[in-house]
Amino acid sequence: MDDSELWEHAGGKLAELGPEALTDAELLAILVAPGTPGNPAEKIAENIIKKFGSIEAFGGQPLEDLYEIKGMGDAKIIRLAAALEIARRAAYGILDRSRPQTAKK
């Protein structure tokens, strides 16, 4: 039995095992859910990764390029844009805290 048979959707897997246990496509599938008829969220997520080459490469691309992927519309693109901005802010927050602070005069 593989993972796809254990969970109905990636959200169930995340709830049970934590986000680290999910593939890039599974994490994206949560954000682009629901899918469309004949095009489940998992397939949309796989197509995003295929188009951009990796999750890292996807982060730096114009979001307008997502309209080329079947099943992607305004709501899903806005959700992804928000998730990317949250990740960017979190990363910069971590980086800012790791830098030595200069004493204020």
N, C-alpha and C positions, 0 to 999 in steps of 0.2 A: 504494500500500500504506500503510495507516494503522498507528499504533502497536499496535493490538490484534492485528494480523497478525504483528508482529515478535516478540512475547513471549507465551509460553503463560500466564503470570500476572505480576502486578505485581512479585513478588519478583525475577523474571529481569530486568525492566526496571531495578529499583533496583540490582541487582548490576552491571549493565552501565553505566548512566548516572549512578547516584547518586541519593540521595533527593530532591534538588532538582528532578529531572526528572519526578517523579510528581505527579499531580493529588491533591487532597485525598481523593477517592474511592479512588484506587489505594492511597494510604497506609493508609486505613482498611481496605481489602480485605485487606491483608496481616495486619492484626490480627484480623479476624473470620473468616479462613480456618480451616477449609474451610467452604464453603457447605453447603447442604442440598440434597437432591434437588429439582431444578427451581428452585432459588434460589441461584445461585452467589454467592460472597463479594462480587463486584463489585456485584451487585444489592443485597445487604444493605447495603453501604457507601453506595450511592446513596440508599437509603431512609433511612438515618440522616441524611444531609445534607439530604434533602428534609424530613424531620420537623422538624429543628432549624433549618433555614435556612442554616446555614454551619458550618464546622468550629469557628470561634471561638465561636459560640453554643452548640454542643454541649458544649463544655468546662465550662460553668457550670450544666448541667442535672442534675436527679436521675437517677442511673443506672437507677433503677427504670423510668423512662420507656422504656428500651430494650427491655423485655419486650414492648412493643406492636409491635415490628418483627419480622415473620416471619423466623425463622432465628436470632434472638438468644436465647441461653440463658445459664445461669450462667457457664459457662467463658468464653464470649466477652465477657460483661459484666465479669467479673473481669479479663480480659486488658486490656480498654479502660481500666478503672479504674486498673490498674497503670501503663499507658502515660501516662495523664493525670497521675498523681502524679509520675512520673519527669519529665515535661515541666515541671510546676509547680516541682519542686525544682531542676531545671536552670535555669529562668528566674530563680528567686529567688537561686540561687547566682551567676548572672551579675550580677543587680542588686546583690547584696550586695558583690561585688568591685568594682563600678563606683563605689560610694560612697566618698568619702574616709574613711579610717580616722582616728579620733581617737587621739592619743597616750595611752598608758596611763601613769598616774602611780604 
